[in-house]
């Protein structure tokens, strides 16, 4: 009989005592311990078992679980007698920043101070037993939600000292979701303050801490060393391309197959692979997203469980406000094609709104993209100046991720979904008057959403209409093949809609921004767009594919700020 699937359990003890479905990952403890790295940072996508792993590590090593051998009995790690002797023998400090998602630095710092205060309350026995001297008692009592920065950044360091002296052994420090507050700080504009605070805290806890035995940190991204880890030269970083621990986060093909067999679902293996497989860590290219597998086993229904399990706000913001090149790359990705780019696994948040490669690096770290091929450093040994950075070929991870991005693009136009849908209908019917009416409504409500606030206003129409093109691609999928800004005839067209049904017309859209010095009004801009379609013979591609010239509609779009005028030919 299949074990019950418990959705949302992240406590190892609960899973074991309630006999909830569990894939044995305890061998991670052996591998991590034998590596002997003093401080390890493991970057994996959300919902990939990081928190459960931290719970497992804590309950294996912590003196608070010294009498709980039953939690590991029957699991792979327990087959090694050497590790049986290690269980429950270390003081462990465990904390998580997963819930630090505040809108400003003051609130974020107070939330972190509350977490530290709770940690001290958990170890209140140190204070009650008269173990500390007067100065240490004073520090212990100063750890509260209103403590100053110096006390807060030294809190983990000092607790390590107290626990180490009490138990006669150095401590293990576990920090889960270390980068969650950093993403919020970037989005909400308090990055510099938070990084300064964390740099001091991490240095005190993981670098200048004589009582540290081992440290383990998890997160989604590897934040650049210059930002937070400038002093941590003892840090071993494990990213998506690292071979260390490559099978311990996420489910392998064999683990999924065993689970399907337990639940009598082996006949669904290929469809499950299409939906949820495709994550790549190190040399393993067939890692499944565990959150979706568990949800499928529970509900036995295909859906985008992982992609819809939490906010994708930062990702959506970066793509919506991104450059023309970013949006065109997304067009290729949504067509299940690939892009080739440089990748820097040290995420530099300050570059996210300036560099396309920084965006793709973040999407790779977050699990939305996977590496299908890469070329390492290449150089002419006689000319070191010719050294080229590695190039990665990336594609969307799987069907679930593709559906998530399609939903995200649709969400850009939710402020006036009815007008957007009416525009699509008018476009398909060839009703130019209605196209003008509804397009202006859409532009009025959504134009500013594509504005980064950091670029000259005249460049924003391009951001808007390339976002609009992505919307067309998503909503017309299955009826039209959409391509944009490609070579055709003697020039470039902006958007071509190639019909998949014989009864539909081919459509060419040319976008132009009003040039005040050359044109007296938007009507002139429309005429310029239509003239370009004819002069550059943009229709030739569709004609070559068998679409009669009389079945090809052409439209010029003229933009002046939020105002749009559309004309047809």
C-alpha positions as CSV (number, residue, x, y, z in Angstrom):
1,X,0.0,0.0,0.0
2,X,1.3,3.5,-0.9
3,X,2.4,5.7,1.9
4,X,0.3,8.9,2.3
5,X,1.6,12.0,0.5
6,X,1.9,14.9,2.9
7,X,2.0,18.2,1.0
8,X,4.0,21.0,2.6
9,X,5.8,19.0,5.3
10,X,9.3,20.4,5.8
11,X,10.2,18.9,9.2
12,X,12.1,15.7,9.0
13,X,10.8,14.4,12.3
14,X,7.2,14.9,11.3
15,X,7.7,13.1,8.0
16,X,9.4,10.1,9.7
17,X,7.0,9.8,12.7
18,X,3.9,10.0,10.5
19,X,5.3,7.6,7.9
20,X,4.7,10.2,5.1
21,X,6.0,9.4,1.6
22,X,9.7,10.3,1.7
23,X,12.6,9.8,-0.8
24,X,15.7,8.9,1.2
25,X,18.3,11.7,0.8
26,X,20.2,11.0,4.1
27,X,23.4,10.1,2.3
28,X,23.8,13.9,1.7
29,X,24.9,14.0,5.4
30,X,27.7,11.5,4.8
31,X,28.9,13.2,1.6
32,X,28.8,16.7,3.1
33,X,30.5,15.7,6.3
34,X,33.3,13.8,4.5
35,X,34.0,16.7,2.1
36,X,35.2,18.6,5.2
37,X,34.4,22.1,3.7
38,X,34.1,24.5,6.7
39,X,31.3,26.6,5.2
40,X,29.1,25.4,2.3
41,X,26.6,27.4,0.3
42,X,24.2,25.3,-1.8
43,X,22.1,27.2,-4.4
44,X,19.0,25.4,-5.7
45,X,15.6,26.5,-7.0
46,X,12.8,26.9,-4.6
47,X,10.7,23.9,-3.5
48,X,13.7,21.5,-4.1
49,X,14.0,20.2,-0.6
50,X,16.5,22.7,0.8
51,X,14.5,23.3,4.0
52,X,13.8,19.6,4.6
53,X,17.5,18.9,4.1
54,X,18.4,21.5,6.7
55,X,15.9,20.0,9.1
56,X,17.4,16.5,8.5
57,X,20.9,17.8,9.1
58,X,19.9,19.5,12.3
59,X,18.1,16.5,13.7
60,X,21.0,14.2,12.8
61,X,23.7,16.3,14.5
62,X,22.0,18.2,17.2
63,X,22.4,17.2,20.9
64,X,18.7,18.0,21.2
65,X,18.0,14.9,19.2
66,X,20.5,12.6,20.9
67,X,17.9,10.0,21.8
68,X,16.2,10.0,18.4
69,X,18.1,7.3,16.5
70,X,14.7,6.1,15.3
71,X,14.4,9.0,12.9
72,X,17.3,7.5,10.8
73,X,16.9,3.8,11.5
74,X,16.3,2.0,8.2
75,X,17.6,4.8,6.0
76,X,20.8,4.6,3.9
77,X,23.0,6.7,6.2
78,X,22.2,4.5,9.2
79,X,24.0,1.6,7.4
80,X,27.3,3.3,8.3
81,X,28.2,2.6,11.9
82,X,30.6,5.5,11.9
83,X,27.7,7.9,11.4
84,X,25.5,6.1,13.9
85,X,28.1,7.3,16.5
86,X,28.0,10.9,15.2
87,X,24.2,11.2,15.6
88,X,23.2,13.7,18.3
89,X,26.7,14.8,19.3
90,X,27.0,18.5,18.2
91,X,25.4,21.8,19.3
92,X,23.5,23.2,16.3
93,X,22.4,26.7,15.6
94,X,19.6,26.6,13.0
95,X,17.8,29.6,11.5
96,X,15.9,30.5,8.4
97,X,15.3,33.8,6.6
98,X,12.5,32.3,4.4
99,X,9.9,34.7,5.8
100,X,11.9,37.9,5.7
101,X,10.0,39.5,2.8
102,X,9.6,43.1,4.1
103,X,9.1,46.3,2.1
104,X,11.8,48.3,3.8
105,X,15.1,47.9,5.6
106,X,13.7,48.9,9.0
107,X,11.0,46.1,8.9
108,X,13.4,43.6,7.4
109,X,16.0,44.2,10.2
110,X,13.3,43.9,12.9
111,X,12.1,40.6,11.4
112,X,15.7,39.3,11.5
113,X,16.1,40.5,15.0
114,X,13.0,38.7,16.0
115,X,14.4,35.5,14.5
116,X,17.6,35.9,16.4
117,X,15.6,36.7,19.6
118,X,13.7,33.5,19.2
119,X,16.9,31.6,18.8
120,X,18.2,33.0,22.1
121,X,14.9,32.1,23.8
122,X,15.3,28.5,22.6
123,X,18.6,28.5,24.4
124,X,17.4,30.3,27.5
125,X,18.8,27.5,29.7
126,X,22.3,29.1,29.2
127,X,21.0,32.2,31.1
128,X,19.0,30.4,33.8
129,X,21.7,28.0,34.8
130,X,24.1,30.8,35.8
131,X,26.5,29.6,33.1
132,X,27.3,33.1,31.8
133,X,29.3,35.8,33.4
134,X,27.8,39.3,34.0
135,X,29.0,40.7,30.7
136,X,27.7,37.7,28.8
137,X,24.4,37.8,30.6
138,X,24.1,41.5,29.6
139,X,24.7,40.6,26.0
140,X,22.2,37.7,26.1
141,X,19.5,39.9,27.5
142,X,20.2,42.6,24.9
143,X,19.2,40.3,22.1
144,X,15.6,41.4,21.3
145,X,13.6,42.8,18.4
146,X,14.8,46.3,19.1
147,X,18.6,45.5,19.5
148,X,21.2,47.7,17.7
149,X,23.1,46.6,14.6
150,X,26.2,45.6,16.5
151,X,24.3,43.3,18.8
152,X,22.3,41.8,16.0
153,X,25.3,41.1,13.7
154,X,27.2,39.5,16.6
155,X,24.3,37.4,18.0
156,X,25.1,34.2,16.2
157,X,28.8,34.6,16.9
158,X,28.2,35.0,20.6
159,X,25.7,32.2,20.8
160,X,28.3,29.9,19.2
161,X,30.7,30.8,22.0
162,X,28.2,30.1,24.7
163,X,27.0,26.7,23.3
164,X,30.6,25.6,22.4
165,X,31.7,26.2,26.0
166,X,28.7,24.6,27.5
167,X,28.9,21.4,25.4
168,X,32.7,21.3,25.0
169,X,32.4,21.0,21.2
170,X,32.3,23.5,18.4
171,X,29.0,24.3,16.8
172,X,27.3,23.6,13.5
173,X,25.5,26.6,12.0
174,X,22.6,26.1,9.5
175,X,21.2,29.1,7.6
176,X,18.3,28.4,5.3
177,X,17.1,30.7,2.5
178,X,19.8,33.3,3.2
179,X,19.0,35.2,0.0
180,X,15.3,35.7,0.4
181,X,15.7,39.1,2.1
182,X,18.2,40.1,-0.6
183,X,15.7,39.6,-3.4
184,X,13.1,41.7,-1.5
185,X,15.8,44.4,-0.8
186,X,16.6,44.6,-4.5
187,X,12.9,44.9,-5.6
188,X,12.1,47.4,-2.8
189,X,15.2,49.6,-3.0
190,X,17.1,48.9,0.2
191,X,19.8,46.7,-1.2
192,X,22.9,48.6,0.1
193,X,21.6,48.8,3.7
194,X,20.8,45.1,3.9
195,X,24.0,44.0,2.3
196,X,26.1,46.1,4.7
197,X,24.2,44.5,7.6
198,X,24.6,40.9,6.3
199,X,28.2,41.4,5.4
200,X,28.9,42.0,9.1
201,X,26.7,39.2,10.3
202,X,28.1,36.6,7.9
203,X,31.6,37.6,8.6
204,X,31.1,37.2,12.4
205,X,29.2,33.9,12.1
206,X,31.1,32.1,9.4
207,X,34.6,33.7,9.1
208,X,35.9,35.1,12.4
209,X,34.1,32.5,14.6
210,X,36.6,30.3,16.5
211,X,33.8,28.1,17.7
212,X,32.5,27.1,14.3
213,X,32.8,23.4,13.3
214,X,30.8,23.5,10.1
215,X,28.5,25.9,8.4
216,X,25.8,25.1,5.8
217,X,23.8,27.8,3.9
218,X,21.1,27.4,1.3
219,X,19.4,29.7,-1.1
220,X,18.3,30.1,-4.7
221,X,21.1,32.2,-5.9
222,X,24.8,32.7,-5.3
223,X,25.0,36.4,-4.6
224,X,28.3,37.9,-5.8
225,X,31.2,37.7,-3.4
226,X,31.7,41.5,-3.7
227,X,28.2,42.1,-2.3
228,X,28.0,39.9,0.8
229,X,30.8,37.3,1.0
230,X,33.9,39.5,0.4
231,X,35.5,38.3,3.7
232,X,34.5,34.6,3.4
233,X,37.4,33.0,1.7
234,X,36.5,29.7,3.4
235,X,33.2,29.4,1.5
236,X,32.6,26.4,-0.8
237,X,29.8,27.4,-3.3
238,X,27.7,24.7,-5.0
239,X,25.7,26.0,-7.9
240,X,23.5,24.3,-10.6
241,X,26.6,23.5,-12.7
242,X,28.6,22.0,-9.8
243,X,28.9,18.2,-9.5
244,X,28.8,18.2,-5.7
245,X,25.5,17.0,-4.3
246,X,24.0,16.9,-7.7
247,X,21.4,14.2,-6.9
248,X,20.4,15.3,-3.4
249,X,18.0,18.1,-4.3
250,X,15.2,17.1,-6.6
251,X,14.2,13.5,-7.6
252,X,16.2,11.4,-10.1
253,X,14.6,9.4,-12.8
254,X,15.0,6.2,-10.8
255,X,13.5,7.8,-7.7
256,X,10.5,9.0,-9.7
257,X,10.1,5.6,-11.3
258,X,10.1,3.9,-7.8
259,X,7.5,6.4,-6.6
260,X,5.2,5.8,-9.6
261,X,5.5,2.1,-9.1
262,X,4.5,2.5,-5.4
263,X,1.4,4.5,-6.4
264,X,0.5,2.3,-9.5
265,X,1.2,5.1,-11.9
266,X,4.0,3.7,-14.1
267,X,1.9,4.2,-17.2
268,X,2.1,8.0,-16.7
269,X,5.9,8.1,-16.7
270,X,6.4,9.7,-20.1
271,X,3.8,12.4,-19.5
272,X,5.3,13.1,-16.1
273,X,8.7,13.5,-17.7
274,X,7.3,16.0,-20.3
275,X,5.8,18.1,-17.5
276,X,8.3,18.0,-14.6
277,X,11.6,16.6,-15.8
278,X,14.5,18.7,-17.2
279,X,16.3,20.3,-14.3
280,X,20.1,19.9,-14.6
281,X,22.6,19.9,-11.7
282,X,26.2,19.1,-12.4
283,X,26.4,16.2,-14.8
284,X,22.8,15.1,-14.1
285,X,20.4,16.4,-16.7
286,X,17.2,14.5,-15.7
287,X,16.3,15.8,-12.3
288,X,12.6,16.2,-11.5
289,X,11.0,19.0,-9.5
290,X,9.9,17.3,-6.3
291,X,7.1,19.7,-5.4
292,X,5.2,18.9,-8.6
293,X,5.9,15.1,-8.3
294,X,4.5,15.1,-4.8
295,X,1.4,17.0,-5.8
296,X,0.9,14.8,-8.8
297,X,1.1,11.6,-6.7
298,X,-1.4,13.2,-4.3
299,X,-3.9,14.5,-6.8
300,X,-3.0,12.4,-9.9
301,X,-3.7,15.3,-12.1
302,X,-1.3,17.3,-14.3
303,X,-1.0,21.0,-13.4
304,X,1.7,23.7,-13.0
305,X,2.2,23.0,-9.3
306,X,5.8,24.3,-8.9
307,X,5.5,27.2,-11.2
308,X,2.4,28.6,-9.4
309,X,3.6,27.8,-5.8
310,X,4.9,31.2,-5.0
311,X,5.4,34.7,-6.4
312,X,7.5,35.1,-9.5
313,X,7.4,38.9,-9.2
314,X,11.1,39.6,-9.7
315,X,11.3,37.4,-12.8
316,X,8.2,39.0,-14.3
317,X,9.5,42.5,-13.5
318,X,12.9,41.8,-15.2
319,X,11.3,40.5,-18.4
320,X,8.5,43.0,-18.6
321,X,10.9,46.0,-18.1
322,X,13.6,44.3,-20.1
323,X,15.1,45.4,-23.4
324,X,13.9,44.5,-26.9
325,X,16.6,41.8,-27.0
326,X,15.3,40.3,-23.7
327,X,11.7,40.0,-25.0
328,X,12.8,38.7,-28.4
329,X,14.8,36.0,-26.6
330,X,11.7,35.2,-24.6
331,X,9.8,34.8,-27.9
332,X,12.4,32.1,-29.0
333,X,12.2,30.4,-25.6
334,X,8.3,30.3,-25.7
335,X,8.6,28.6,-29.1
336,X,10.7,26.0,-27.3
337,X,13.9,27.1,-29.0
338,X,17.1,28.0,-27.2
339,X,19.3,31.0,-26.6
340,X,23.1,31.2,-26.4
341,X,24.6,33.5,-23.8
342,X,27.3,34.1,-21.3
343,X,26.4,33.1,-17.7
344,X,27.8,34.4,-14.4
345,X,26.7,32.2,-11.5
346,X,27.6,35.0,-9.1
347,X,24.4,36.9,-9.3
348,X,25.1,40.7,-9.4
349,X,21.8,42.3,-8.5
350,X,22.9,45.7,-9.5
351,X,23.3,44.4,-13.1
352,X,19.9,42.8,-13.4
353,X,18.3,45.9,-15.1
354,X,21.4,46.5,-17.2
355,X,22.6,43.2,-18.5
356,X,20.6,40.5,-20.4
357,X,23.1,37.9,-19.4
358,X,22.5,38.7,-15.7
359,X,18.8,38.0,-16.2
360,X,19.4,34.7,-17.9
361,X,21.9,33.8,-15.1
362,X,19.2,34.5,-12.5
363,X,16.6,32.4,-14.5
364,X,19.1,29.5,-14.7
365,X,19.8,29.7,-10.9
366,X,16.0,29.8,-10.2
367,X,15.3,26.7,-12.3
368,X,13.4,28.3,-15.1
369,X,16.1,27.6,-17.7
370,X,18.4,24.6,-18.1
371,X,21.7,24.2,-19.8
372,X,21.6,21.9,-22.9
373,X,25.1,22.6,-24.1
374,X,28.1,24.8,-23.2
375,X,31.5,25.7,-24.6
376,X,34.2,26.4,-22.1
377,X,37.0,29.0,-22.2
378,X,38.5,29.2,-25.7
379,X,41.8,30.9,-26.5
380,X,44.7,31.1,-28.8
381,X,47.6,30.2,-26.6
382,X,49.8,32.7,-28.5
383,X,47.3,35.5,-27.9
384,X,45.8,35.6,-24.4
385,X,43.8,38.7,-25.5
386,X,41.6,36.4,-27.5
387,X,40.3,34.6,-24.4
388,X,36.5,34.1,-24.8
389,X,34.0,33.6,-21.9
390,X,32.1,30.3,-21.8
391,X,28.9,30.2,-23.8
392,X,25.8,28.4,-22.6
393,X,22.9,27.2,-24.7
394,X,19.7,27.5,-22.6
395,X,16.1,26.5,-23.0
396,X,13.0,26.5,-20.9
397,X,13.2,23.6,-18.4
398,X,10.0,21.8,-19.1
399,X,6.3,22.2,-20.1
400,X,5.3,23.4,-16.6
401,X,7.8,26.3,-16.8
402,X,6.6,27.2,-20.3
403,X,3.0,27.4,-19.0
404,X,4.2,29.6,-16.2
405,X,5.8,32.1,-18.5
406,X,2.7,32.2,-20.8
407,X,0.6,32.9,-17.7
408,X,3.0,35.6,-16.7
409,X,2.9,37.4,-20.1
410,X,-0.9,37.3,-20.0
411,X,-0.8,38.9,-16.6
412,X,0.9,42.0,-18.0
413,X,-2.4,43.0,-19.5
414,X,-4.7,42.1,-16.7
415,X,-5.4,45.7,-15.9
416,X,-7.6,45.9,-18.9
417,X,-8.0,42.3,-20.0
418,X,-11.3,42.9,-21.7
419,X,-9.9,45.6,-24.0
420,X,-6.9,43.5,-24.8
421,X,-9.1,40.6,-25.7
422,X,-11.3,42.9,-27.8
423,X,-8.2,44.1,-29.6
424,X,-7.3,40.5,-30.5
425,X,-10.8,39.9,-31.9
426,X,-10.7,43.2,-33.9
427,X,-7.2,42.2,-35.3
428,X,-8.5,38.8,-36.4
429,X,-11.6,40.4,-38.0
430,X,-9.6,43.2,-39.7
431,X,-11.7,46.0,-38.0
432,X,-9.2,48.9,-37.9
433,X,-11.5,51.3,-36.1
434,X,-12.0,48.8,-33.3
435,X,-8.3,48.1,-33.2
436,X,-7.6,51.8,-32.7
437,X,-10.1,52.1,-29.9
438,X,-9.1,49.0,-27.9
439,X,-5.3,49.4,-28.5
440,X,-5.4,52.9,-27.0
441,X,-7.3,51.6,-24.0
442,X,-4.7,48.9,-23.5
443,X,-1.8,51.3,-23.9
444,X,-3.3,53.8,-21.5
445,X,-3.5,51.3,-18.7
446,X,-0.4,49.1,-19.3
447,X,2.2,51.4,-20.9
448,X,3.8,52.5,-17.7
449,X,4.2,48.8,-16.5
450,X,7.0,48.4,-19.1
451,X,8.8,51.5,-18.0
452,X,11.9,50.9,-15.9
453,X,12.0,54.5,-14.7
454,X,15.7,54.6,-15.6
455,X,15.6,55.2,-19.3
456,X,14.7,58.1,-21.6
457,X,10.9,58.1,-22.1
458,X,11.2,57.9,-25.9
459,X,12.7,54.4,-25.6
460,X,9.7,53.1,-23.7
461,X,7.3,52.5,-26.6
462,X,9.8,49.9,-27.8
463,X,9.7,48.1,-24.5
464,X,5.9,48.3,-24.5
465,X,5.3,47.0,-28.0
466,X,7.8,44.1,-27.7
467,X,5.9,43.1,-24.6
468,X,2.7,43.5,-26.6
469,X,4.1,41.2,-29.2
470,X,4.8,38.5,-26.6
471,X,1.2,38.9,-25.6
472,X,0.1,38.3,-29.1
473,X,2.3,35.2,-29.4
474,X,0.8,33.7,-26.3
475,X,-2.8,34.4,-27.1
476,X,-2.6,33.4,-30.8
477,X,-0.6,30.2,-30.2
478,X,-2.2,27.3,-32.1
479,X,-3.7,29.6,-34.7
480,X,-0.7,31.6,-35.8
481,X,3.1,31.3,-35.8
482,X,4.4,34.7,-34.8
483,X,7.9,35.9,-35.6
484,X,9.3,39.4,-35.0
485,X,12.0,41.7,-36.3
486,X,13.4,39.2,-38.8
487,X,14.9,39.6,-42.3
488,X,12.4,39.6,-45.1
489,X,12.7,40.9,-48.6
490,X,15.0,43.9,-48.4
491,X,14.6,44.8,-44.8
492,X,13.1,44.0,-41.4
493,X,9.5,43.7,-40.4
494,X,8.4,44.0,-36.8
495,X,5.8,41.3,-36.5
496,X,4.6,38.6,-38.9
497,X,1.7,36.3,-38.2
498,X,1.7,33.2,-40.3
499,X,-1.6,31.4,-40.2
500,X,-1.9,27.7,-39.3
501,X,-5.4,27.5,-40.7
502,X,-6.1,27.9,-44.4
503,X,-9.1,30.2,-43.7
504,X,-7.1,32.7,-41.8
505,X,-5.2,35.7,-43.4
506,X,-1.5,36.4,-43.0
507,X,-0.8,39.6,-41.0
508,X,2.2,41.9,-41.0
509,X,2.5,44.6,-38.3
510,X,5.1,47.4,-38.6
511,X,5.7,49.6,-35.5
512,X,7.0,53.1,-35.7
513,X,7.6,55.8,-33.1
514,X,6.4,59.3,-34.1
515,X,9.4,61.5,-35.1
516,X,8.4,65.1,-34.3
517,X,11.1,66.6,-36.6
518,X,10.1,64.6,-39.6
519,X,6.3,64.0,-39.3
520,X,3.5,66.4,-38.6
521,X,1.2,63.8,-37.0
522,X,0.6,60.1,-36.2
523,X,-1.1,59.7,-39.6
524,X,2.2,60.4,-41.3
525,X,3.9,57.9,-39.1
526,X,1.4,55.2,-40.0
527,X,1.9,56.0,-43.7
528,X,5.7,55.7,-43.2
529,X,5.2,52.2,-41.6
530,X,2.9,51.0,-44.4
531,X,5.3,52.4,-47.1
532,X,8.1,50.5,-45.5
533,X,6.1,47.2,-45.6
534,X,5.7,47.7,-49.4
535,X,9.2,49.0,-50.2
536,X,10.9,46.2,-48.3
537,X,8.7,43.5,-49.7
538,X,7.9,42.1,-46.2
539,X,5.1,40.0,-47.7
540,X,7.4,37.9,-49.7
541,X,8.0,35.4,-46.9
542,X,4.3,34.7,-46.6
543,X,3.8,34.5,-50.4
544,X,6.7,32.0,-50.6
545,X,4.8,29.8,-48.1
546,X,1.7,29.7,-50.4
547,X,-0.4,32.5,-48.9
548,X,-2.0,34.5,-51.7
549,X,-1.0,38.2,-51.8
550,X,-4.7,39.2,-51.4
551,X,-4.9,37.2,-48.2
552,X,-2.1,39.2,-46.5
553,X,-3.2,42.1,-44.4
554,X,-0.7,44.9,-43.4
555,X,-1.0,47.3,-40.6
556,X,1.1,50.3,-39.5
557,X,1.2,51.1,-35.7
558,X,2.3,54.7,-34.8
559,X,3.3,55.4,-31.2
560,X,3.6,58.8,-29.5
561,X,3.9,58.1,-25.8
562,X,0.8,56.3,-24.8
563,X,-1.1,57.4,-27.9
564,X,-1.4,54.8,-30.7
565,X,-2.8,55.1,-34.2
566,X,-3.3,52.1,-36.5
567,X,-3.8,52.2,-40.2
568,X,-4.2,49.3,-42.7
569,X,-3.5,48.5,-46.3
